[in-house]
Amino acid sequence: MTLVEVGPRFCLNPIKIFGGSFGGSFGGPTLYENPFYVSPNQIRSLEKKQKAGKYAKKVKAKTRRKMHQLSNPLEVDEFADMWKE
């Protein structure tokens, strides 16, 4: 007799296990809660905050560059109009 795998492995990742039919006041107590579970909404929220931080950093760099350009203007080039007639 040999074992043959007929399909992909199936793995459940339980989030919460309740003592009754539903959670809340009428169902029953929470028997188990996965401490490592991160909801998709939390993941999306973190990604959104990272993108917002990236944009704020870009805007700050742009204003800093503008201030630097205003405080350190370019010198007039004496050869700028050399080839103009």
N, C-alpha and C positions, 0 to 999 in steps of 0.2 A: 504494500500500500504506500502511495506517495502523496504528498501534499502539492497542490497546484494553486498558485495565486490567480484568482479570476478577475481581479480588478485592482484599482488603486486602494491604498490603505485609507481607512476612514478614522479620523481622530476627532473626538469631541473635546471642546474646551469649555467646561461649565463656568458660567458667570456667577449665578446664584442658585441655591437650592432652598426652596421654601418648605415649611412643614405642612402647609395646606394646599388647596387648589390654586390660590392666587396669593400674591404678596399683599401687604397692607394690613389694615385692622381686622378684616373678616377672614383672612386666609390662614395665617399661622406665622410662627416665628421664622426668621431666616436661619436655616441650619448651616449653610456654608456660603461664603462669599469669597471669590477669587481676588486676592490682594494685588495680583499683577495685571489684572484686566484694565486696559485703557480704552475708553469708548472712542468710536470714530469721530464723534463731535469734538472731543478733547484734542485729538490728533489734528483735525482740520483747524481748530482754534489756534494751536501752537504754530502751525504752518503759516496761518494768516498773520500772526504777530511777528513772526520772523521776516515775512515779506514786508510788513509795515516798517519794521526796524531798518531793513535794507534800504527802503525808499527814503526814510528820514535821514539816514547816513549820507545818501547821495545828495539830497537837498542841502544838507549842512556843508558838505564838501564844495558844492557849487557856490554857495554864498561865501565861504572862506576863500575860494579862488578869486571871486570877484573883488573882495576886499583887498586881497594881495595885489591884484592888478591895479586897483585904484591907488594904493599906497606906493607902488613901485612902477611908475609909468615908464614906457620904453623911451630911450633917448632918440632924438631926431637923427636919422642916418644922413650923413653928408653926401653919400653917393646915391641916394634914393632917386634923384632926378637927373642922374648922369646921362642916361640914354634917351631922355625925353627931349624933343625938339620944339 
